Amino acid sequence: MLTVTAAAARAINTLVAEHHMPDGAGLRIAPQSQTSRSEGLGLSIARAPADNDTVLESQGARIFLSPGLVYDLQEQELDVDEQGGFFVDRRKEE
């Protein structure tokens, strides 16, 4: 299952608050093209999950995964860089 770093969870919560979204809003991750592969993912703030989205909750942040991405993003981690940009990378071994 996709994991979310503490920094990414804080960034999601900040975006939701800045956009004055309702309770239950979160970050939606979906393919930008017809493929469900993890390359070319689009990220958007959503008021609620779309039909058939998988909902993850991590450290108070909600993440909505488009159908099919749950398997594509196994072993992956959502994080943010110094500029606040989100990225998905292979989960680091602990």
DSSP file (Angstrom, degrees, kcal/mol; ACC not computed):
  #  RESIDUE AA STRUCTURE BP1 BP2  ACC     N-H-->O    O-->H-N    N-H-->O    O-->H-N    TCO  KAPPA ALPHA  PHI   PSI    X-CA   Y-CA   Z-CA
    1    1 A M              0   0    0      0, 0.0    74,-0.3     0, 0.0    73,-0.1   0.000 360.0 360.0 360.0 144.8    0.0    0.0    0.0
    2    2 A L        -     0   0    0     68,-0.1     2,-0.3    72,-0.1    75,-0.2  -0.377 360.0-152.2 -58.9 134.0    1.2    3.6   -0.7
    3    3 A T  E     -a   77   0A   0     73,-2.1    75,-3.0    70,-0.2     2,-0.4  -0.763   1.0-144.0-107.2 161.0    2.7    5.2    2.4
    4    4 A V  E     -a   78   0A   0     -2,-0.3    75,-0.2    73,-0.2    57,-0.0  -0.988  12.2-132.0-128.2 128.0    2.7    8.9    3.1
    5    5 A T     >  -     0   0    0     73,-2.4     4,-2.3    -2,-0.4     5,-0.2  -0.336  26.7-113.0 -72.9 161.6    5.5   10.8    4.8
    6    6 A A  H  > S+     0   0    0      1,-0.2     4,-2.3     2,-0.2     5,-0.2   0.884 119.0  53.6 -61.1 -38.4    4.8   13.2    7.7
    7    7 A A  H  > S+     0   0    0      2,-0.2     4,-2.2     1,-0.2    -1,-0.2   0.902 108.8  48.1 -64.2 -40.9    5.9   16.1    5.5
    8    8 A A  H  > S+     0   0    0     70,-0.3     4,-2.5     2,-0.2    -2,-0.2   0.902 110.2  52.0 -66.5 -40.7    3.5   15.0    2.7
    9    9 A A  H  X S+     0   0    0     -4,-2.3     4,-2.5     2,-0.2    -2,-0.2   0.919 110.3  48.5 -62.1 -43.2    0.6   14.7    5.1
   10   10 A R  H  X S+     0   0    0     -4,-2.3     4,-2.3     1,-0.2    -1,-0.2   0.913 111.3  50.5 -61.5 -42.6    1.3   18.2    6.4
   11   11 A A  H  X S+     0   0    0     -4,-2.2     4,-2.4     2,-0.2    -2,-0.2   0.896 110.6  48.9 -63.9 -40.9    1.4   19.6    2.9
   12   12 A I  H  X S+     0   0    0     -4,-2.5     4,-2.6     2,-0.2     5,-0.2   0.946 111.9  48.4 -62.8 -48.3   -1.9   17.9    2.0
   13   13 A N  H  X S+     0   0    0     -4,-2.5     4,-2.0     1,-0.2    -2,-0.2   0.876 111.3  51.0 -61.5 -37.4   -3.6   19.3    5.1
   14   14 A T  H  X S+     0   0    0     -4,-2.3     4,-2.9     2,-0.2    -1,-0.2   0.929 110.7  48.1 -64.7 -45.8   -2.2   22.8    4.3
   15   15 A L  H  X S+     0   0    0     -4,-2.4     4,-1.9     2,-0.2    -2,-0.2   0.910 110.8  50.8 -61.6 -43.3   -3.5   22.7    0.7
   16   16 A V  H  <>S+     0   0    0     -4,-2.6     5,-2.3     1,-0.2    -1,-0.2   0.921 114.4  44.3 -60.5 -44.0   -6.9   21.5    1.9
   17   17 A A  H ><5S+     0   0    0     -4,-2.0     3,-1.6    -5,-0.2    -2,-0.2   0.915 111.3  52.8 -67.8 -43.4   -7.1   24.3    4.4
   18   18 A E  H 3<5S+     0   0    0     -4,-2.9    -1,-0.2     1,-0.3    -2,-0.2   0.818 110.4  48.3 -62.6 -30.9   -5.8   27.0    2.0
   19   19 A H  T 3<5S-     0   0    0     -4,-1.9    -1,-0.3    -5,-0.2    -2,-0.2   0.313 110.1-124.2 -92.7   8.5   -8.4   26.0   -0.6
   20   20 A H  T < 5 +     0   0    0     -3,-1.6    -3,-0.2     1,-0.2    -2,-0.1   0.887  47.6 174.0  51.8  45.8  -11.2   26.2    2.1
   21   21 A M      < -     0   0    0     -5,-2.3    -1,-0.2    -6,-0.1     3,-0.1  -0.477  31.2-105.3 -81.7 154.5  -12.2   22.6    1.3
   22   22 A P    >   -     0   0    0      0, 0.0     3,-1.8     0, 0.0    -1,-0.1  -0.226  48.9 -74.3 -73.0 166.4  -14.9   20.8    3.4
   23   23 A D  T 3  S+     0   0    0      1,-0.2     3,-0.1    25,-0.0     0, 0.0  -0.336 122.2  36.2 -55.1 140.8  -14.2   18.1    6.0
   24   24 A G  T 3  S+     0   0    0      1,-0.3    -1,-0.2    -3,-0.1     2,-0.0   0.350  86.1 131.8  93.8  -6.3  -13.3   14.9    4.2
   25   25 A A    <   +     0   0    0     -3,-1.8    37,-0.3    23,-0.1    -1,-0.3  -0.318  26.8 149.4 -73.5 162.8  -11.4   16.6    1.3
   26   26 A G  E     -C   46   0B   0     20,-2.4    20,-3.1    35,-0.1     2,-0.5  -0.931  47.3 -57.7-168.7-167.8   -8.0   15.3    0.3
   27   27 A L  E     -Cd  45  63B   0     35,-2.4    37,-3.1    -2,-0.3     2,-0.5  -0.823  43.9-152.9 -94.9 125.5   -5.5   14.8   -2.4
   28   28 A R  E     -Cd  44  64B   0     16,-3.8    16,-1.9    -2,-0.5     2,-0.5  -0.864   5.4-163.4-101.7 131.9   -6.6   12.7   -5.4
   29   29 A I  E     +Cd  43  65B   0     35,-3.1    37,-2.6    -2,-0.5    14,-0.2  -0.967  23.5 152.2-114.7 123.1   -4.0   10.8   -7.4
   30   30 A A  E     -C   42   0B   0     12,-2.3    12,-4.0    -2,-0.5     6,-0.1  -0.981  48.5 -90.8-147.0 153.8   -5.1    9.6  -10.9
   31   31 A P  E     -C   41   0B   0      0, 0.0    10,-0.2     0, 0.0     9,-0.1  -0.372  23.8-145.7 -64.2 145.8   -3.4    8.8  -14.2
   32   32 A Q  S    S+     0   0    0      8,-2.5     2,-0.2     7,-0.2     9,-0.1   0.651  82.8  34.8 -84.2 -16.5   -3.1   11.7  -16.6
   33   33 A S  S    S-     0   0    0      2,-0.4     0, 0.0     7,-0.3     0, 0.0  -0.489 106.8 -78.8-122.7-166.8   -3.6    9.4  -19.6
   34   34 A Q  S    S+     0   0    0     -2,-0.2     2,-0.2     2,-0.0    -2,-0.0   0.611 102.8  87.0 -73.4 -12.6   -5.5    6.3  -20.4
   35   35 A T        -     0   0    0      1,-0.1    -2,-0.4     4,-0.1     0, 0.0  -0.524  67.8-148.1 -87.4 156.2   -3.0    4.1  -18.6
   36   36 A S        +     0   0    0     -2,-0.2    36,-0.1    -4,-0.1    -1,-0.1   0.278  57.4 125.6-102.8   9.8   -3.2    3.3  -14.9
   37   37 A R  S    S-     0   0    0      1,-0.1    32,-0.1     2,-0.0    -2,-0.1  -0.257  74.2-114.4 -67.0 158.0    0.6    3.1  -14.6
   38   38 A S  S >  S+     0   0    0     34,-0.2     3,-0.6    -7,-0.1     2,-0.2   0.639  90.7  95.1 -73.0 -13.2    2.2    5.2  -12.0
   39   39 A E  T 3  S+     0   0    0      1,-0.2    -7,-0.2    -8,-0.0    -4,-0.1  -0.564  88.4  21.1 -73.3 142.8    4.1    7.3  -14.6
   40   40 A G  T 3  S+     0   0    0     -2,-0.2    -8,-2.5     1,-0.2    -7,-0.3   0.884  83.7 174.5  72.1  39.5    2.3   10.5  -15.5
   41   41 A L  E <   -C   31   0B   0     -3,-0.6     2,-0.4   -10,-0.2    -1,-0.2  -0.550  21.0-144.3 -81.1 144.6    0.1   10.8  -12.4
   42   42 A G  E     -C   30   0B   0    -12,-4.0   -12,-2.3    -2,-0.2     2,-0.4  -0.890   9.9-158.2-106.4 140.2   -2.0   13.8  -11.9
   43   43 A L  E     +C   29   0B   0     -2,-0.4     2,-0.3   -14,-0.2   -14,-0.2  -0.950  19.3 160.6-118.2 136.5   -2.6   15.3   -8.4
   44   44 A S  E     -C   28   0B   0    -16,-1.9   -16,-3.8    -2,-0.4     2,-0.5  -0.993  42.1-110.8-150.9 153.0   -5.5   17.5   -7.4
   45   45 A I  E     -C   27   0B   0     -2,-0.3     2,-0.4   -18,-0.2   -18,-0.2  -0.750  41.7-169.2 -83.3 129.6   -7.3   18.6   -4.3
   46   46 A A  E     -C   26   0B   0    -20,-3.1   -20,-2.4    -2,-0.5   -25,-0.0  -0.943  30.6-141.1-125.8 143.2  -10.7   17.0   -4.2
   47   47 A R  S    S-     0   0    0     -2,-0.4    -1,-0.1   -22,-0.2   -20,-0.1   0.830  89.7  -7.3 -66.6 -32.6  -13.8   17.6   -2.1
   48   48 A A  S    S-     0   0    0    -23,-0.1    -1,-0.2   -22,-0.1   -23,-0.1  -0.972  87.7 -81.6-157.2 161.2  -14.5   13.9   -1.9
   49   49 A P        -     0   0    0      0, 0.0     3,-0.1     0, 0.0     2,-0.1  -0.372  46.1-116.9 -67.5 150.7  -13.3   10.7   -3.5
   50   50 A A    >   -     0   0    0      1,-0.2     3,-2.2     4,-0.1    15,-0.1  -0.383  51.8 -68.0 -76.2 164.4  -14.6    9.8   -6.9
   51   51 A D  T 3  S+     0   0    0      1,-0.3    -1,-0.2    -2,-0.1     3,-0.1  -0.302 123.3  10.2 -53.8 135.6  -16.6    6.6   -7.3
   52   52 A N  T 3  S+     0   0    0      1,-0.2    -1,-0.3    -3,-0.1     2,-0.1   0.456  91.5 143.7  71.0   4.9  -14.5    3.5   -6.8
   53   53 A D    <   -     0   0    0     -3,-2.2     2,-0.5    14,-0.1    -1,-0.2  -0.426  51.6-125.6 -66.8 148.8  -11.5    5.5   -5.4
   54   54 A T  E     -E   65   0B   0     11,-2.4    11,-3.1    -3,-0.1     2,-0.6  -0.857  24.2-144.6 -92.1 131.3   -9.5    3.9   -2.6
   55   55 A V  E     -E   64   0B   0     -2,-0.5     2,-0.4     9,-0.2     9,-0.2  -0.874  16.4-173.5-105.3 124.2   -9.3    6.2    0.4
   56   56 A L  E     -E   63   0B   0      7,-3.1     7,-2.7    -2,-0.6     2,-0.4  -0.897   6.6-160.3-110.3 144.1   -6.1    6.3    2.5
   57   57 A E  E     +E   62   0B   0     -2,-0.4     2,-0.4     5,-0.2     5,-0.2  -0.994  15.6 169.1-125.2 129.9   -5.8    8.2    5.7
   58   58 A S  E >   -E   61   0B   0      3,-2.7     3,-2.4    -2,-0.4    -2,-0.0  -0.946  67.5 -23.2-144.9 118.5   -2.4    9.1    7.1
   59   59 A Q  T 3  S-     0   0    0     -2,-0.4     3,-0.1     1,-0.3    -1,-0.0   0.847 127.7 -47.0  52.3  40.5   -1.6   11.5    9.9
   60   60 A G  T 3  S+     0   0    0      1,-0.3     2,-0.3   -47,-0.0    -1,-0.3   0.335 115.9 113.8  86.6  -6.4   -4.9   13.4    9.4
   61   61 A A  E <   - E   0  58B   0     -3,-2.4    -3,-2.7   -57,-0.0     2,-0.4  -0.755  55.6-144.6 -98.9 145.3   -4.5   13.6    5.6
   62   62 A R  E     - E   0  57B   0    -37,-0.3   -35,-2.4    -2,-0.3     2,-0.4  -0.919  12.6-169.9-109.9 135.1   -6.8   11.9    3.1
   63   63 A I  E     -dE  27  56B   0     -7,-2.7    -7,-3.1    -2,-0.4     2,-0.6  -0.989   7.9-155.8-124.7 129.9   -5.5   10.5   -0.2
   64   64 A F  E     -dE  28  55B   0    -37,-3.1   -35,-3.1    -2,-0.4     2,-0.5  -0.930   9.4-159.2-109.1 117.9   -7.9    9.3   -2.9
   65   65 A L  E     -dE  29  54B   0    -11,-3.1   -11,-2.4    -2,-0.6   -35,-0.2  -0.855  19.6-122.4-101.0 125.8   -6.4    6.7   -5.3
   66   66 A S    >   -     0   0    0    -37,-2.6     3,-2.2    -2,-0.5     4,-0.4  -0.265  49.1 -78.7 -57.3 148.1   -8.0    6.2   -8.7
   67   67 A P  T 3  S+     0   0    0      0, 0.0    -1,-0.1     0, 0.0   -14,-0.1  -0.222 119.6  23.4 -51.9 136.8   -9.1    2.6   -9.3
   68   68 A G  T 3> S+     0   0    0     -3,-0.1     4,-1.1     1,-0.0     3,-0.4   0.088  98.0  92.3  94.4 -22.1   -6.1    0.5  -10.3
   69   69 A L  H <>  +     0   0    0     -3,-2.2     4,-2.5     1,-0.2     5,-0.1   0.720  66.1  76.7 -79.1 -19.1   -3.5    2.6   -8.7
   70   70 A V  H  4 S+     0   0    0     -4,-0.4    -1,-0.2     1,-0.2   -68,-0.1   0.922 104.1  37.5 -55.8 -43.5   -3.5    0.7   -5.4
   71   71 A Y  H >4 S+     0   0    0     -3,-0.4     3,-1.1     1,-0.2    -1,-0.2   0.881 114.7  53.9 -76.9 -37.9   -1.5   -2.1   -7.0
   72   72 A D  H 3< S+     0   0    0     -4,-1.1    -2,-0.2     1,-0.2    -1,-0.2   0.817 112.1  45.8 -64.1 -29.9    0.7    0.2   -9.1
   73   73 A L  T >< S+     0   0    0     -4,-2.5     3,-1.7     3,-0.1    -1,-0.2   0.270  79.3 128.0-102.0  11.2    1.7    2.2   -6.0
   74   74 A Q  T <  S+     0   0    0     -3,-1.1   -72,-0.1     1,-0.3     3,-0.1  -0.376  79.2  20.0 -58.9 147.8    2.5   -0.7   -3.7
   75   75 A E  T 3  S+     0   0    0    -74,-0.3    16,-3.2     1,-0.2    -1,-0.3   0.613 106.1 117.6  66.6  12.4    5.9   -0.3   -2.2
   76   76 A Q  E <   - B   0  90A   0     -3,-1.7   -73,-2.1    14,-0.3     2,-0.4  -0.722  51.0-150.3-110.9 161.4    5.8    3.4   -3.0
   77   77 A E  E     -aB   3  89A   0     12,-2.9    12,-2.1    -2,-0.3     2,-0.5  -0.996   9.9-138.7-133.6 134.6    5.9    6.5   -0.8
   78   78 A L  E     +aB   4  88A   0    -75,-3.0   -73,-2.4    -2,-0.4   -70,-0.3  -0.812  38.9 155.0 -90.9 128.2    4.3    9.9   -1.3
   79   79 A D  E     - B   0  87A   0      8,-2.7     8,-2.3    -2,-0.5     2,-0.3  -0.833  34.6-124.3-142.0 176.9    6.7   12.7   -0.2
   80   80 A V  E     - B   0  86A   0     -2,-0.3     6,-0.2     6,-0.2     2,-0.1  -0.949  18.3-135.8-127.0 150.3    7.4   16.4   -0.9
   81   81 A D    >   -     0   0    0      4,-2.2     3,-1.8    -2,-0.3     6,-0.0  -0.310  42.6 -84.8 -93.2-175.9   10.6   18.1   -1.9
   82   82 A E  T 3  S+     0   0    0      1,-0.3    -1,-0.0     2,-0.1    -2,-0.0   0.783 129.5  53.1 -62.1 -27.4   12.0   21.4   -0.6
   83   83 A Q  T 3  S-     0   0    0      2,-0.1    -1,-0.3     1,-0.0    -3,-0.0   0.430 121.6-105.5 -87.7   1.0    9.8   23.4   -2.9
   84   84 A G  S <  S+     0   0    0     -3,-1.8     2,-0.3     1,-0.3    -2,-0.1   0.575  71.3 145.9  87.0  10.3    6.7   21.7   -1.7
   85   85 A G        -     0   0    0      1,-0.1    -4,-2.2    -5,-0.0    -1,-0.3  -0.642  45.8-126.9 -82.3 136.2    6.2   19.6   -4.9
   86   86 A F  E     +B   80   0A   0     -2,-0.3     2,-0.3    -6,-0.2    -6,-0.2  -0.522  32.1 172.7 -79.5 147.4    4.8   16.1   -4.4
   87   87 A F  E     -B   79   0A   0     -8,-2.3    -8,-2.7    -2,-0.2     2,-0.5  -0.986  25.7-137.6-150.0 155.1    6.5   13.0   -5.7
   88   88 A V  E     +B   78   0A   0     -2,-0.3     2,-0.3   -10,-0.2   -10,-0.2  -0.951  31.8 165.3-113.5 131.3    6.1    9.3   -5.5
   89   89 A D  E     -B   77   0A   0    -12,-2.1   -12,-2.9    -2,-0.5     3,-0.1  -0.931  46.7 -75.5-141.8 161.9    9.2    7.1   -5.1
   90   90 A R  E     -B   76   0A   0     -2,-0.3   -14,-0.3   -14,-0.2   -15,-0.1  -0.388  61.7-102.0 -59.6 133.7   10.1    3.6   -4.1
   91   91 A R        -     0   0    0    -16,-3.2     2,-0.2     1,-0.1    -1,-0.1  -0.316  36.5-118.2 -60.1 135.9    9.6    3.2   -0.3
   92   92 A K        -     0   0    0      1,-0.1     2,-0.2    -3,-0.1    -1,-0.1  -0.545  28.3-110.7 -76.7 140.2   12.9    3.3    1.6
   93   93 A E              0   0    0     -2,-0.2    -1,-0.1     1,-0.1     0, 0.0  -0.480 360.0 360.0 -69.6 140.0   13.8    0.2    3.5
   94   94 A E              0   0    0     -2,-0.2    -1,-0.1    -3,-0.0    -2,-0.0   0.435 360.0 360.0 -94.1 360.0   13.7    0.7    7.3
